[in-house]
Amino acid sequence: MNILITGITGRIGANIAKFFLDKGHNVTGFVWVKDKQSEKMSLIGAKIIEGDLSNFEDVVSAFKDQEIIFHLGAAFQSGGPFSPNQYFDINVKGTFNILESALRYKNEIKHLIITSSDATVFKYPPNGIENPIKEDSLPQNISDWYGYSKILTENISNRFFSAEKLPITIIRFAMVWGAGEILNFNQFYTSHFMDQFSQYKDLKSKSIFRKLNNLLRESKELIIVCDKNGRPWKKHVMDIRDIIQAFEKIIGVKKTFGETYQIAGKSPFTWDEVIPYIGLKINKNHCRVELPINPTFYEFDLSKAFNDFNYLPEWDAKMMINDAVRFSETEKGSIIPTVYETN
Protein backbone atom coordinates (compact mmCIF):
# COMPACT_ATOMS: atom_id res chain seq x y z
CA MET A 1 0.00 0.00 0.00
CA ASN A 2 0.95 3.63 -0.39
CA ILE A 3 0.66 5.21 3.05
CA LEU A 4 0.89 8.90 3.92
CA ILE A 5 1.60 9.85 7.55
CA THR A 6 1.34 13.37 8.90
CA GLY A 7 3.31 13.88 12.10
CA ILE A 8 5.67 11.13 11.02
CA THR A 9 8.62 12.40 13.06
CA GLY A 10 6.75 12.19 16.36
CA ARG A 11 7.05 9.36 18.84
CA ILE A 12 3.94 7.64 17.43
CA GLY A 13 4.32 8.47 13.74
CA ALA A 14 7.94 7.33 13.53
CA ASN A 15 7.15 3.92 14.99
CA ILE A 16 4.08 3.42 12.82
CA ALA A 17 6.17 4.34 9.78
CA LYS A 18 8.90 1.87 10.66
CA PHE A 19 6.37 -0.92 11.20
CA PHE A 20 4.72 -0.48 7.81
CA LEU A 21 8.04 0.01 6.05
CA ASP A 22 9.25 -3.28 7.55
CA LYS A 23 6.07 -4.89 6.19
CA GLY A 24 7.05 -3.78 2.68
CA HIS A 25 4.67 -0.86 2.22
CA ASN A 26 5.54 2.51 0.69
CA VAL A 27 5.50 5.16 3.39
CA THR A 28 5.59 8.92 2.84
CA GLY A 29 5.85 11.42 5.64
CA PHE A 30 4.42 14.92 5.52
CA VAL A 31 6.89 16.99 7.55
CA TRP A 32 7.06 20.61 8.64
CA VAL A 33 10.00 22.23 6.87
CA LYS A 34 11.66 23.26 10.17
CA ASP A 35 11.29 19.85 11.83
CA LYS A 36 14.75 18.94 13.13
CA GLN A 37 13.78 15.28 13.53
CA SER A 38 12.89 14.69 9.86
CA GLU A 39 16.28 13.10 9.14
CA LYS A 40 15.46 10.09 11.29
CA MET A 41 12.66 9.08 8.92
CA SER A 42 14.91 9.30 5.87
CA LEU A 43 17.33 6.99 7.66
CA ILE A 44 14.71 4.26 8.06
CA GLY A 45 13.50 4.55 4.47
CA ALA A 46 10.46 6.82 4.46
CA LYS A 47 9.99 9.33 1.68
CA ILE A 48 9.70 12.86 3.04
CA ILE A 49 7.53 15.69 1.69
CA GLU A 50 7.97 19.05 3.40
CA GLY A 51 5.04 21.36 3.92
CA ASP A 52 2.70 23.10 6.32
CA LEU A 53 -0.59 21.53 7.46
CA SER A 54 -2.22 24.97 7.47
CA ASN A 55 -1.38 25.45 3.77
CA PHE A 56 -3.89 23.65 1.55
CA GLU A 57 -1.66 23.55 -1.52
CA ASP A 58 1.11 21.89 0.49
CA VAL A 59 -1.28 19.27 1.82
CA VAL A 60 -3.10 18.43 -1.39
CA SER A 61 0.18 17.97 -3.26
CA ALA A 62 1.19 15.26 -0.77
CA PHE A 63 -1.93 13.19 -1.49
CA LYS A 64 -0.98 12.20 -5.05
CA ASP A 65 -0.87 8.38 -5.42
CA GLN A 66 -1.70 7.76 -1.74
CA GLU A 67 -4.19 5.12 -0.57
CA ILE A 68 -4.07 5.16 3.24
CA ILE A 69 -3.78 8.35 5.30
CA PHE A 70 -2.77 8.38 8.96
CA HIS A 71 -3.33 11.94 10.18
CA LEU A 72 -1.22 12.25 13.34
CA GLY A 73 0.19 15.75 12.90
CA ALA A 74 -0.97 18.13 15.63
CA ALA A 75 0.01 20.75 18.13
CA PHE A 76 -0.29 19.16 21.57
CA GLN A 77 0.34 20.09 25.21
CA SER A 78 3.78 18.57 25.81
CA GLY A 79 5.09 19.72 22.44
CA GLY A 80 4.41 23.40 23.08
CA PRO A 81 3.75 25.90 24.31
CA PHE A 82 1.37 26.78 21.50
CA SER A 83 -0.86 29.81 21.11
CA PRO A 84 -4.63 29.55 20.44
CA ASN A 85 -3.91 30.59 16.84
CA GLN A 86 -1.44 27.73 16.43
CA TYR A 87 -3.84 25.18 17.90
CA PHE A 88 -6.49 26.35 15.45
CA ASP A 89 -4.21 26.59 12.39
CA ILE A 90 -2.40 23.27 12.93
CA ASN A 91 -5.12 21.10 14.43
CA VAL A 92 -8.39 22.45 13.08
CA LYS A 93 -7.43 24.07 9.78
CA GLY A 94 -4.79 21.39 9.23
CA THR A 95 -7.38 18.62 9.60
CA PHE A 96 -9.79 20.52 7.34
CA ASN A 97 -7.03 20.65 4.69
CA ILE A 98 -6.45 16.92 5.10
CA LEU A 99 -10.15 16.22 4.58
CA GLU A 100 -10.46 18.57 1.61
CA SER A 101 -7.39 16.94 0.03
CA ALA A 102 -8.88 13.50 0.55
CA LEU A 103 -12.02 14.73 -1.18
CA ARG A 104 -9.93 15.76 -4.18
CA TYR A 105 -8.56 12.20 -4.35
CA LYS A 106 -11.76 10.47 -3.26
CA ASN A 107 -11.45 7.68 -5.82
CA GLU A 108 -7.92 6.79 -4.71
CA ILE A 109 -8.22 7.08 -0.91
CA LYS A 110 -9.16 3.75 0.69
CA HIS A 111 -9.06 4.80 4.34
CA LEU A 112 -8.44 8.05 6.21
CA ILE A 113 -7.68 7.65 9.91
CA ILE A 114 -7.97 10.83 11.97
CA THR A 115 -6.32 10.65 15.37
CA SER A 116 -7.84 12.34 18.38
CA SER A 117 -7.37 12.20 22.13
CA ASP A 118 -9.01 11.36 25.43
CA ALA A 119 -8.28 15.02 26.22
CA THR A 120 -11.61 15.85 24.56
CA VAL A 121 -13.42 14.75 27.76
CA PHE A 122 -12.96 15.72 31.43
CA LYS A 123 -11.70 12.73 33.42
CA TYR A 124 -10.96 14.29 36.81
CA PRO A 125 -14.16 14.97 38.79
CA PRO A 126 -13.91 15.21 42.61
CA ASN A 127 -14.65 11.52 43.19
CA GLY A 128 -13.08 10.00 40.09
CA ILE A 129 -15.02 7.92 37.56
CA GLU A 130 -16.20 4.50 38.72
CA ASN A 131 -17.55 3.03 35.47
CA PRO A 132 -15.29 2.35 32.46
CA ILE A 133 -15.51 5.23 30.01
CA LYS A 134 -17.12 4.47 26.64
CA GLU A 135 -16.80 6.61 23.54
CA ASP A 136 -20.08 8.38 24.35
CA SER A 137 -20.01 8.25 28.16
CA LEU A 138 -18.85 11.80 28.78
CA PRO A 139 -19.72 15.09 27.11
CA GLN A 140 -17.04 16.71 24.98
CA ASN A 141 -17.02 20.02 26.81
CA ILE A 142 -13.31 20.68 27.32
CA SER A 143 -12.35 24.32 26.91
CA ASP A 144 -8.53 24.22 26.96
CA TRP A 145 -7.26 24.85 23.46
CA TYR A 146 -5.72 21.44 22.80
CA GLY A 147 -8.78 19.44 23.85
CA TYR A 148 -11.17 21.88 22.22
CA SER A 149 -9.22 21.81 18.95
CA LYS A 150 -9.53 18.03 18.94
CA ILE A 151 -13.28 18.26 19.52
CA LEU A 152 -13.50 20.51 16.47
CA THR A 153 -11.42 18.13 14.35
CA GLU A 154 -13.71 15.24 15.29
CA ASN A 155 -16.79 17.27 14.37
CA ILE A 156 -15.31 18.34 11.03
CA SER A 157 -14.30 14.76 10.26
CA ASN A 158 -17.81 13.49 11.01
CA ARG A 159 -19.20 16.12 8.65
CA PHE A 160 -16.96 14.90 5.80
CA PHE A 161 -18.06 11.32 6.41
CA SER A 162 -21.78 12.06 6.50
CA ALA A 163 -21.84 14.66 3.72
CA GLU A 164 -19.06 13.45 1.41
CA LYS A 165 -18.96 9.72 2.23
CA LEU A 166 -15.21 9.75 2.77
CA PRO A 167 -13.91 6.51 4.38
CA ILE A 168 -13.01 8.16 7.69
CA THR A 169 -12.35 6.63 11.11
CA ILE A 170 -11.53 8.59 14.25
CA ILE A 171 -9.24 7.02 16.87
CA ARG A 172 -8.84 8.59 20.29
CA PHE A 173 -5.62 7.76 22.09
CA ALA A 174 -5.26 7.41 25.82
CA MET A 175 -2.08 8.92 27.25
CA VAL A 176 0.78 7.39 25.27
CA TRP A 177 4.18 6.35 26.63
CA GLY A 178 7.13 5.57 24.42
CA ALA A 179 10.66 4.31 25.00
CA GLY A 180 11.51 4.58 28.71
CA GLU A 181 8.89 7.27 29.37
CA ILE A 182 6.85 5.52 32.07
CA LEU A 183 9.74 5.88 34.53
CA ASN A 184 9.66 9.66 34.11
CA PHE A 185 5.96 10.24 34.76
CA ASN A 186 5.93 13.15 37.19
CA GLN A 187 2.92 11.96 39.21
CA PHE A 188 4.90 8.92 40.38
CA TYR A 189 7.28 11.19 42.28
CA THR A 190 6.89 12.86 45.68
CA SER A 191 8.73 15.97 44.45
CA HIS A 192 6.00 16.69 41.90
CA PHE A 193 3.31 17.05 44.56
CA MET A 194 5.64 18.86 46.92
CA ASP A 195 6.16 21.46 44.21
CA GLN A 196 2.42 21.62 43.58
CA PHE A 197 1.53 22.22 47.23
CA SER A 198 4.32 24.76 47.65
CA GLN A 199 2.22 27.09 45.52
CA TYR A 200 -0.79 27.06 47.87
CA LYS A 201 -0.98 29.41 50.86
CA ASP A 202 -3.72 27.88 53.04
CA LEU A 203 -2.73 26.15 56.28
CA LYS A 204 -3.76 22.66 55.15
CA SER A 205 -1.68 22.88 52.00
CA LYS A 206 1.30 24.17 53.95
CA SER A 207 0.98 21.18 56.28
CA ILE A 208 0.88 18.77 53.32
CA PHE A 209 3.90 20.49 51.81
CA ARG A 210 5.89 19.99 55.03
CA LYS A 211 4.82 16.33 55.18
CA LEU A 212 5.91 15.70 51.57
CA ASN A 213 9.15 17.55 52.14
CA ASN A 214 9.93 15.38 55.18
CA LEU A 215 9.13 12.22 53.23
CA LEU A 216 11.45 13.31 50.45
CA ARG A 217 14.19 13.98 53.00
CA GLU A 218 13.69 10.39 54.14
CA SER A 219 14.50 9.35 50.53
CA LYS A 220 10.92 8.32 49.81
CA GLU A 221 11.10 9.58 46.26
CA LEU A 222 8.15 7.62 44.88
CA ILE A 223 4.58 8.15 46.03
CA ILE A 224 1.39 6.10 46.13
CA VAL A 225 -1.16 8.89 45.77
CA CYS A 226 -4.56 8.26 47.35
CA ASP A 227 -7.74 10.28 47.42
CA LYS A 228 -9.19 11.69 50.63
CA ASN A 229 -10.79 8.30 51.38
CA GLY A 230 -7.53 6.38 51.07
CA ARG A 231 -8.26 4.95 47.63
CA PRO A 232 -5.16 4.78 45.39
CA TRP A 233 -5.35 6.64 42.11
CA LYS A 234 -6.09 4.71 38.91
CA LYS A 235 -5.11 5.52 35.33
CA HIS A 236 -5.40 3.92 31.89
CA VAL A 237 -2.57 4.62 29.44
CA MET A 238 -1.06 2.85 26.44
CA ASP A 239 2.15 1.74 24.80
CA ILE A 240 3.03 2.81 21.27
CA ARG A 241 3.12 -0.83 20.17
CA ASP A 242 -0.59 -1.21 20.88
CA ILE A 243 -1.28 1.81 18.67
CA ILE A 244 0.63 0.08 15.88
CA GLN A 245 -1.52 -3.02 16.37
CA ALA A 246 -4.69 -0.93 16.19
CA PHE A 247 -3.60 0.76 12.97
CA GLU A 248 -2.64 -2.52 11.34
CA LYS A 249 -5.96 -4.14 12.20
CA ILE A 250 -8.25 -1.25 11.32
CA ILE A 251 -7.00 -0.49 7.80
CA GLY A 252 -9.76 -1.02 5.26
CA VAL A 253 -12.36 -2.32 7.74
CA LYS A 254 -15.51 -0.75 6.32
CA LYS A 255 -17.44 -1.28 9.55
CA THR A 256 -15.24 1.38 11.14
CA PHE A 257 -16.03 4.11 8.58
CA GLY A 258 -17.81 6.98 10.27
CA GLU A 259 -17.08 5.63 13.73
CA THR A 260 -15.01 6.86 16.68
CA TYR A 261 -12.94 4.52 18.84
CA GLN A 262 -11.18 4.98 22.16
CA ILE A 263 -8.06 2.84 22.45
CA ALA A 264 -5.83 2.27 25.47
CA GLY A 265 -3.57 -0.38 26.99
CA LYS A 266 -4.33 -3.91 28.15
CA SER A 267 -5.58 -2.78 31.54
CA PRO A 268 -5.57 0.24 33.84
CA PHE A 269 -3.18 0.41 36.78
CA THR A 270 -3.41 1.75 40.31
CA TRP A 271 -0.62 3.59 42.06
CA ASP A 272 -0.32 0.87 44.75
CA GLU A 273 0.33 -1.66 41.98
CA VAL A 274 3.01 0.18 40.03
CA ILE A 275 4.88 2.31 42.58
CA PRO A 276 6.32 -0.56 44.65
CA TYR A 277 7.16 -2.35 41.40
CA ILE A 278 9.01 0.68 40.02
CA GLY A 279 10.78 1.06 43.36
CA LEU A 280 12.13 -2.47 43.15
CA LYS A 281 13.28 -1.95 39.58
CA ILE A 282 15.10 1.37 40.10
CA ASN A 283 15.98 1.00 43.81
CA LYS A 284 13.87 3.84 45.21
CA ASN A 285 11.71 3.98 48.32
CA HIS A 286 8.08 5.01 48.31
CA CYS A 287 5.48 6.56 50.59
CA ARG A 288 1.68 6.54 50.66
CA VAL A 289 -0.17 9.84 51.05
CA GLU A 290 -3.79 10.99 50.88
CA LEU A 291 -4.07 14.27 48.98
CA PRO A 292 -7.13 16.60 49.04
CA ILE A 293 -7.21 17.18 45.28
CA ASN A 294 -9.33 15.80 42.47
CA PRO A 295 -8.00 12.30 41.91
CA THR A 296 -6.89 10.54 38.78
CA PHE A 297 -9.28 7.59 38.80
CA TYR A 298 -10.59 6.22 35.51
CA GLU A 299 -10.36 3.46 32.93
CA PHE A 300 -11.67 2.99 29.40
CA ASP A 301 -14.14 0.50 27.97
CA LEU A 302 -12.42 -0.90 24.86
CA SER A 303 -15.23 -3.23 23.78
CA LYS A 304 -16.23 -1.20 20.72
CA ALA A 305 -12.72 -1.40 19.26
CA PHE A 306 -12.54 -5.12 20.05
CA ASN A 307 -15.93 -5.86 18.50
CA ASP A 308 -15.38 -3.84 15.32
CA PHE A 309 -11.73 -4.53 14.44
CA ASN A 310 -10.48 -7.04 17.00
CA TYR A 311 -8.34 -4.61 18.97
CA LEU A 312 -6.61 -6.62 21.70
CA PRO A 313 -3.93 -4.55 23.45
CA GLU A 314 -1.01 -6.53 24.82
CA TRP A 315 0.94 -4.07 26.96
CA ASP A 316 0.18 -3.42 30.63
CA ALA A 317 2.00 -1.10 33.03
CA LYS A 318 4.40 -3.68 34.45
CA MET A 319 5.46 -4.78 30.97
CA MET A 320 6.08 -1.15 30.09
CA ILE A 321 8.12 -0.67 33.27
CA ASN A 322 10.27 -3.71 32.48
CA ASP A 323 10.82 -2.44 28.96
CA ALA A 324 11.62 1.06 30.21
CA VAL A 325 14.25 -0.28 32.61
CA ARG A 326 15.90 -2.20 29.77
CA PHE A 327 15.85 0.92 27.63
CA SER A 328 17.34 3.09 30.40
CA GLU A 329 20.20 0.61 30.75
CA THR A 330 20.97 0.10 27.06
CA GLU A 331 19.14 2.90 25.20
CA LYS A 332 18.09 0.18 22.79
CA GLY A 333 14.72 -1.40 22.14
CA SER A 334 11.99 -1.98 19.61
CA ILE A 335 10.64 1.58 19.88
CA ILE A 336 12.20 4.56 18.13
CA PRO A 337 12.61 7.16 20.91
CA THR A 338 11.03 10.59 20.71
CA VAL A 339 14.40 12.27 20.19
CA TYR A 340 16.47 10.26 17.75
CA GLU A 341 20.20 10.82 17.62
CA THR A 342 21.54 10.60 14.08
CA ASN A 343 25.28 10.73 14.82
Secondary structure, DSSP 4 states (H G I P E B T S, - for coil): -EEEEETTTSHHHHHHHHHHHHTT-EEEEEE-TT-TTHHHHHHTT-EEEE--TT-HHHHHHHTTT--EEEE-----GGG----HHHIIIIIIIHHHHHHHHHHHTTTT--EEEEEEEGGGS----TT---SPBPTTTS-----SHHHHHHHHHHHHHHHHHHHH---EEEEEE-EEE-TTGGGG-GGGBHHHHHHHHTT--SHHHHHHHHHHHHHHHTT--EEEEE-TTSPBPEE-EEEHHHHHHHHHHHTT-GGGTT-EEEE--SS-EEHHHHHHHHHHHHT--EEEEE-SS---B--B--HHHHHHH-------HHHHHHHHHHHHHHS-SSS--SS----
